[in-house]
Every structure is written in structure tokens, then in C-alpha cells.
Amino acid sequence: MSIVWTVLLGVLLLMPGSGKNTIHLFAGEDKLVHGGLFTVWITLLYSLVIVSQKNQYSITSLLIVLLLGIGTGIGTEWLQSYIPYRTMDTNDFIADLLGTIAAIITVLSIKKRLILVDNKYE
């Protein structure tokens, strides 16, 4: 699932803009979309990393996932400056970063609860 979401993230963030004035439901809608995309993507990715490490938490895996979120946010914003009708936007990167941090916090809090429940039944 994380591979599918990675492809979807790339397509959505790097496809050319329409060049038309778009109607937004509310101010900041684009930032919410950026944050949401990164929250889901990093949650899937970090969960996969933790499961692959047999539910062992490590600072190294946390830093790798954090740097991947930051690097992807910077990279996609930079690439958008070369795509027709798209622009590089620092606020989009901040939304990407906040989504990454929200995902890491979510995964860590869920993992902690799962360990507590698992220990209860041993």
C-alpha cells in the first residue's frame, strides 16, 4: 500500500497545473491537502518500517523516515518550479513537514498502545 501511495503522491504533486483559476472550498485548502498526503504516506511508510523491524523502535529508522519526508517535501516543491502552471511554495513545504511530524507522532502513539495491550495479555 505504501508503494501505491508513493506513486499517487508523486503524480499529484508533480502533474502540471491547469492554468485556469481554480475554485477552492476554503482558504488553505491546498495546505491541508499537502499535509494530509504526507500524513498518510509517512504513516504507511513508518508503520512498514517498524513492522519490518519486528516492532522494534529505533532512532535511526525515525530519523530516516523524517529525513525522507523532509527531502521529499523539498524535492517536490523544487520540481514544481519547473512544471507548467505550478510554483514552488514554502508554505506547501511547511504543510508537508507538519504532515510528516503528525504521522510520526501517530505511529509512535499507536505502537505504544499496541505494546501495552500486547503486554497485558502475556
Phi, psi and chi 1 to 4 in degrees:
 res  aa     phi    psi   chi1   chi2   chi3   chi4
   1 MET       -  -35.5 -172.6   60.8  162.1      -
   2 SER   -67.2  -29.3   58.3      -      -      -
   3 ILE   -68.2  -43.6  -67.7  171.3      -      -
   4 VAL   -60.6  -44.8  171.4      -      -      -
   5 TRP   -66.0  -35.9 -161.5  -97.3      -      -
   6 THR   -62.3  -44.3  -58.1      -      -      -
   7 VAL   -64.6  -45.3  170.6      -      -      -
   8 LEU   -60.1  -43.0  179.4   65.7      -      -
   9 LEU   -59.1  -46.9 -175.6   76.7      -      -
  10 GLY   -61.8  -44.1      -      -      -      -
  11 VAL   -63.7  -48.7  167.8      -      -      -
  12 LEU   -65.8  -38.8  -69.1  175.3      -      -
  13 LEU   -83.2  -18.0  -65.8  177.5      -      -
  14 LEU  -117.1    6.1  -61.4  175.7      -      -
  15 MET   -78.5  148.7   63.0 -168.5 -117.6      -
  16 PRO   -61.9  148.7  -20.1   29.8      -      -
  17 GLY   -73.9  169.8      -      -      -      -
  18 SER   -84.4  -21.8   66.2      -      -      -
  19 GLY    80.7   -3.3      -      -      -      -
  20 LYS  -102.6  156.1  -59.4  174.5 -173.9  173.4
  21 ASN   -68.7  123.2  -70.7  -27.0      -      -
  22 THR   -98.0  150.7   55.5      -      -      -
  23 ILE   -95.3  125.7  -62.0  170.9      -      -
  24 HIS  -103.6  145.3  -64.5  -74.1      -      -
  25 LEU   -67.7  -34.2  -62.3  174.8      -      -
  26 PHE  -159.8  161.2   55.1   89.4      -      -
  27 ALA   -65.3  136.0      -      -      -      -
  28 GLY    87.2    6.3      -      -      -      -
  29 GLU   -56.0  -42.5  173.8 -172.4   17.6      -
  30 ASP   -61.2  -39.4  178.8   52.4      -      -
  31 LYS   -67.9  -38.3  -52.6  -44.5  173.8 -128.1
  32 LEU   -64.4  -39.3 -175.0   62.6      -      -
  33 VAL   -64.2  -46.6  168.8      -      -      -
  34 HIS   -57.6  -50.4  -87.4  -96.0      -      -
  35 GLY   -61.0  -42.1      -      -      -      -
  36 GLY   -65.0  -43.3      -      -      -      -
  37 LEU   -59.4  -45.9  -73.2  170.9      -      -
  38 PHE   -70.8  -34.1  -89.0   73.3      -      -
  39 THR   -61.9  -48.8  -60.5      -      -      -
  40 VAL   -64.7  -46.8  172.4      -      -      -
  41 TRP   -60.7  -50.4  179.2   54.7      -      -
  42 ILE   -68.7  -34.7  -65.8  -64.5      -      -
  43 THR   -60.7  -47.2  -61.7      -      -      -
  44 LEU   -62.6  -45.9  -69.6  169.7      -      -
  45 LEU   -66.0  -47.5 -167.0   63.2      -      -
  46 TYR   -68.3  -36.7 -165.7   35.7      -      -
  47 SER   -61.7  -42.4  -62.2      -      -      -
  48 LEU   -61.6  -42.1 -178.6   65.6      -      -
  49 VAL   -62.8  -46.4  167.3      -      -      -
  50 ILE   -64.6  -43.1  -72.7  177.5      -      -
  51 VAL   -63.5  -40.3  167.4      -      -      -
  52 SER   -66.2  -21.7   73.0      -      -      -
  53 GLN   -96.4   21.0  -66.0  177.3  -19.8      -
  54 LYS    55.6   47.8  -63.6 -175.3  172.0   83.8
  55 ASN    60.2   23.8  -69.0  -31.1      -      -
  56 GLN   -93.5  123.3  -63.9  -60.9  -47.7      -
  57 TYR   -80.7  136.7  164.5   80.8      -      -
  58 SER  -140.6  143.4   81.1      -      -      -
  59 ILE   -60.7  -37.3  -72.4  -71.9      -      -
  60 THR   -60.7  -46.9  -56.0      -      -      -
  61 SER   -66.5  -37.6   62.7      -      -      -
  62 LEU   -61.4  -46.2  179.7  131.8      -      -
  63 LEU   -65.7  -38.5  -70.6  174.5      -      -
  64 ILE   -63.0  -45.8  -71.6  170.1      -      -
  65 VAL   -65.8  -41.2  170.7      -      -      -
  66 LEU   -61.7  -46.7  178.2   63.0      -      -
  67 LEU   -66.1  -34.1  -70.0  174.2      -      -
  68 LEU   -64.9  -42.3 -175.8   62.5      -      -
  69 GLY   -63.7  -44.5      -      -      -      -
  70 ILE   -64.7  -47.2  -68.4  169.2      -      -
  71 GLY   -62.8  -41.0      -      -      -      -
  72 THR   -66.7  -41.3  -57.6      -      -      -
  73 GLY   -60.3  -47.5      -      -      -      -
  74 ILE   -64.4  -46.1  -68.9  170.2      -      -
  75 GLY   -62.5  -44.8      -      -      -      -
  76 THR   -68.4  -36.7   55.6      -      -      -
  77 GLU   -65.8  -41.8  -73.0  -52.5  -48.2      -
  78 TRP   -63.4  -45.0  175.6   74.1      -      -
  79 LEU   -64.5  -32.9  -72.9  171.4      -      -
  80 GLN   -62.2  -24.9  -77.0 -179.1    8.3      -
  81 SER   -68.1  -14.8   68.0      -      -      -
  82 TYR  -104.1   -1.6  -63.8  100.5      -      -
  83 ILE   -98.7  135.6  -63.1  172.8      -      -
  84 PRO   -55.4  134.8  -22.1   30.8      -      -
  85 TYR    60.9   22.2  -56.4  108.0      -      -
  86 ARG  -123.3  155.0  -61.8  -65.3  -66.4  -99.1
  87 THR  -136.7  155.7   58.0      -      -      -
  88 MET   -79.3  132.2 -175.6  167.3   67.3      -
  89 ASP  -135.8  118.0 -175.2   -9.3      -      -
  90 THR   -60.1  -37.3  -55.4      -      -      -
  91 ASN   -65.6  -31.5  -69.4  -30.3      -      -
  92 ASP   -65.0  -41.9  -76.3  -11.3      -      -
  93 PHE   -62.5  -41.8  166.7   69.1      -      -
  94 ILE   -61.2  -40.8  -68.5  169.4      -      -
  95 ALA   -63.5  -40.5      -      -      -      -
  96 ASP   -60.5  -44.1  -61.3  -17.6      -      -
  97 LEU   -64.5  -44.4  177.2   61.4      -      -
  98 LEU   -63.8  -37.8  -69.1  174.3      -      -
  99 GLY   -63.9  -39.7      -      -      -      -
 100 THR   -63.0  -47.0  -62.0      -      -      -
 101 ILE   -64.8  -41.6  -67.7  168.2      -      -
 102 ALA   -60.5  -40.1      -      -      -      -
 103 ALA   -65.5  -44.0      -      -      -      -
 104 ILE   -62.5  -44.7  -70.2  170.5      -      -
 105 ILE   -61.6  -42.8  -69.0  168.8      -      -
 106 THR   -60.9  -49.4  -59.9      -      -      -
 107 VAL   -63.1  -42.5  171.1      -      -      -
 108 LEU   -65.5  -38.9  -68.4  176.4      -      -
 109 SER   -70.8  -38.0   67.1      -      -      -
 110 ILE   -66.8  -43.0  -70.1  170.5      -      -
 111 LYS   -60.5  -43.0 -176.9 -175.8  176.3  -49.4
 112 LYS   -61.4  -43.2 -177.3  177.9  178.7 -178.7
 113 ARG   -66.2  -40.1  -72.1 -172.9 -179.3  140.6
 114 LEU   -63.8  -39.2  -69.3  174.0      -      -
 115 ILE   -64.8  -42.2  -70.9  170.8      -      -
 116 LEU   -61.9  -43.1  -68.8  173.9      -      -
 117 VAL   -67.0  -42.1  169.0      -      -      -
 118 ASP   -62.1  -42.8 -168.1   36.4      -      -
 119 ASN   -66.9  -30.9  -70.6  -20.8      -      -
 120 LYS   -64.3  -32.8 -178.5  178.4  176.6 -178.7
 121 TYR   -97.4    5.1  -66.8  104.6      -      -
 122 GLU   -84.4      -  -75.1 -175.0   -5.5      -
